[in-house]
Amino acid sequence: MSDAAVLNLILFLPLLGTGLLVAAPAGEPGFVRRLALVVMIVQFVLAAWLYARFDSTRAGLQFETRLPWIAQWGVYYQIGLDGYNVLLVMLTAFLGPLVVAGAFTAIAKDEKLFYAMVFLVQFAMLGTFVAQDLFLFYFFWETMLIPMFLLIGIWGGERRIYATLKFVLYTAFGSILMLAAVIYLVWSLQNTTGITSFAFSDLVKSRLPLDAQSLLLAAFALSFAIKVPMVPLHTWLPDAHVEAPTTGSVILAGVMLKMGTYGFMKLGFPLFPDATQLYTPLLMALAVLSIVYGACLALVQDDIKKIIAYSSISHLGYVMLGLLSLDLVGIQGAIIQMVSHGLVAGGLFLMVGMIYERCHTRELRAYGGLARLLPVYSVFFMILTLASVGLPTTSGFTGEFLVLLGAFRAAWPLHTTGDDLPLVLAVVAVAGVVLGALYMLRFALAFLYGAPRAPHQPFADLDRREKSILGLIVAAVFALGLFPDEPIGKTELAAKSYRQLVTASRLPGDSR
Amino acid sequence: MISQTVLTAMLPEHLLLLGLVAVIALEIVGRGERAALAVAFACVAAAAVAALRLGLDGYAAAPFTGQFSVDASTLLVKAMVLALALPVLLMARGELPDGEFAALLLSSLYGVCLLQSADSFPTLFLGLELMSLPVYVLVLLAYRRPQSAEAALKYLVLGGTATATFLMGASLLYGSGGSLGIDAFARALATNDGLSRAAVVLVVLAFFLKGAIVPFHAWAPDAYEGASVPVTAYMATIVKAGVLLAVVRLFGRTQLATPMLEIFATLPLLSIVWGNLAAMRQPSLRRMIAYSSIAHAGYLFYALLGDAAGRLQAVAFYLLAYGLMNLLAFAALPAAADDVARDRLDNLKGLFHRAPYAALMLAIAMLSLAGIPPFPGFVAKFLIFKNVMAAGHTTYAVLGLVASYLGIYFYLRLLQFMFMSPDAPNASAAPRRRLALTASVACLAGAVLIAVFPGWVIAGF
């Protein structure tokens, strides 16, 4: 089987899994769970195989498939891996089995529908990452909404309906304007060059006047910034996270939020370079605002899920900062930070789910001294906390450090020419790291130390299933922290092409 | 020679007529109740196949020059409309007196087919009336509640108004241009004198009335709610298709320009906004679908803003996706003893736990109508707005898209009821109706086909 076929198989395996679930006998939840897990594991193994075969010295797409879909509009089913998405595909495939395994005990009703929806989300997320055609990208991007709507709405907490409607209506509003922008972009490409194409590689050749670029960037950015989410478009996130079942939170934090930053990197900024240059100060300020504001809010939450939800806003601010720095190190750091946040926040949400299954409350005040009650749990929790803070040897350090390094490297030359804003923002972002340590350590301190107390005692420490899930996540966190060279190397050419696309002006009439 | 052309070109119509005669004959000999639906189904299916066959062969002819002509795309459109009527016949079993229903449906379908081939205003008028008159009766046919009579009367009066307006417009056109051919309309659209403009506005108003465009939409919710489920499905899909396709034919190759452009953008835009907003507050599925269909009529009329070349494609594909999804929803709607209770949204609460298949089908239909991928409604909506944008009406396209966003909520609300709410208090598992189930499976298969191969289907028209 060719490598391209394997990539297609990875993409469509969840869909196949959905079909198998529909055919599965009713009333046998155990079978349904095992089936879901097996499909996800197969998917991960295939993804790992492709990851190993990914050639980091080759620019452009690898394992590419290109088939006409709606030929008369120039819409192609075009997928492939490149430095932009290879790590994110790997992250998605890695979290898949863990998400499924993490739901085994938590989900007790409508299991078939539940795992079918998990599969559909997985399908849509992978599709969004591997799509190389704007129509296809949008198609997958929107497809993601519905299974997520049902996941939160059916299996969520008390205010689940409110939270899920808010999530969908927020996201859909961003998407509808992006759709308008997509159509306009393709149509103007057709008008100026005569090519009718949705392919990313053709669209980055479009030349648009600055005002058109600005409006289009605004439409794309609205959609992506809601997904990231960037302050002030973040208000759906805490509700969605708090009300979602553990699985939903892990999918949201682990992968879905990265869709927004990935969208900026793959589409938003490279498609409209001149507008991006113009609005970089504003976007950078919003990124730093997200870092600080998210951290401040995380500092005062009493709901443990909310702490992690707000920390996500803060951590994804670093990703945006790295992307906007346009420094090679910063861009690569941003990609690593995406993966790191997916692992760490995903792991933390899984851990919150595990304690919630035992104690049925998310109130921070209800807990204390878990280090004595649940020693194994506490060890894992401490590791993930430190990774979230960015302790060296963990993945969090690699990501944040590279981003900040990149931000300073980009800001310094500007400072010498009299533009102080980037430097000020970089300094404030460093302060965000301190805040990050503050809220996570406050959380861990109240959670793990002090007088032992927790509702619904006695309870057992982590069982083998839970240990293996967390063990794998922690292993990945350390791997990314200790041996970052290999994954960073895979992103290098993509980072270069991204920087080149964003820095080259593409106004009409310019010649490059 | 002439008779040969008449035979071939009007083969779909002849088959419908044959069915009509057979159904009436069966009624007379007293076997109508059992056989009528089967006969009607066979004839409609045969007509659809005939139209498809001729259309794919690229057949074109004008058996009555200046009155009636067919070409490949006309025939394919007819095939589509006739095929959409098949699920309606399937789901009608046991809902209505079969003989009357079959006869009325066949004559209405004859009108729809005639509309697609009309070359002159008299033929157009004939088609419109032949399509509409049986529907007035169909609305009344399920006399299960007093509202049906009120709804039918309302529909009849407003339909009559539309007819009068249409005739007035046509006579003004004749007065200004001296011709009754439908190309007189396109000529009048391009000229600027008062008489032509008045004629155009009157004709267009008639179609707005028939298509339920705001502010001429008030009849639709009552008529949809008062009719029985198969009739509502028929009105929402095939009658709407007939009207819209006739408008596209009427417009021909003309490009809209100011000030007609503003009328054609503003009223449909209002329909989208108002249909989507009002749908949020409806207590019954049929009323909700009525408002949803007002919004969808808005999208469809929006297609007229696009370039003439792509209009028929966009409208036909949209009608196909929209029709399949509406039919899917109505076919999957579980039966109940009480017609009023059947589609109360409150009674659909918790449906997933009682009837998972029905709930999933309704969910697919709703999401497709909302225009959310991967369902075919998305590609259909995309096609329309792409054409509007490509014709240079960027602002209108963006406004239309934003207005379509308003519609997402009420479709999701139905999903919320079916999947996330506890069971309705007096809910009971509905008996399965085999034919309706077949209809829903057929609609689903069609939807999957056009979702996976949209390009192939679009290229067909």
HADDOCK unambig.tbl for C-alpha pairs under 7 A between the chains (distance, minus, plus):
assign (segid A and resid 69 and name CA) (segid B and resid 455 and name CA) 6.50 0.50 0.50
assign (segid A and resid 70 and name CA) (segid B and resid 454 and name CA) 6.41 0.50 0.50
assign (segid A and resid 70 and name CA) (segid B and resid 455 and name CA) 4.11 0.50 0.50
assign (segid A and resid 71 and name CA) (segid B and resid 455 and name CA) 6.28 0.50 0.50
assign (segid A and resid 72 and name CA) (segid B and resid 455 and name CA) 6.95 0.50 0.50
assign (segid A and resid 139 and name CA) (segid B and resid 373 and name CA) 5.76 0.50 0.50
assign (segid A and resid 139 and name CA) (segid B and resid 374 and name CA) 6.50 0.50 0.50
assign (segid A and resid 142 and name CA) (segid B and resid 372 and name CA) 6.70 0.50 0.50
assign (segid A and resid 142 and name CA) (segid B and resid 373 and name CA) 6.05 0.50 0.50
assign (segid A and resid 143 and name CA) (segid B and resid 373 and name CA) 5.29 0.50 0.50
assign (segid A and resid 143 and name CA) (segid B and resid 374 and name CA) 5.79 0.50 0.50
assign (segid A and resid 153 and name CA) (segid B and resid 420 and name CA) 6.18 0.50 0.50
assign (segid A and resid 154 and name CA) (segid B and resid 419 and name CA) 6.65 0.50 0.50
assign (segid A and resid 154 and name CA) (segid B and resid 420 and name CA) 5.09 0.50 0.50
assign (segid A and resid 173 and name CA) (segid B and resid 405 and name CA) 6.65 0.50 0.50
assign (segid A and resid 176 and name CA) (segid B and resid 401 and name CA) 6.43 0.50 0.50
assign (segid A and resid 176 and name CA) (segid B and resid 402 and name CA) 6.53 0.50 0.50
assign (segid A and resid 176 and name CA) (segid B and resid 405 and name CA) 6.76 0.50 0.50
assign (segid A and resid 180 and name CA) (segid B and resid 398 and name CA) 5.91 0.50 0.50
assign (segid A and resid 183 and name CA) (segid B and resid 386 and name CA) 5.95 0.50 0.50
assign (segid A and resid 184 and name CA) (segid B and resid 389 and name CA) 6.72 0.50 0.50
assign (segid A and resid 187 and name CA) (segid B and resid 390 and name CA) 6.06 0.50 0.50
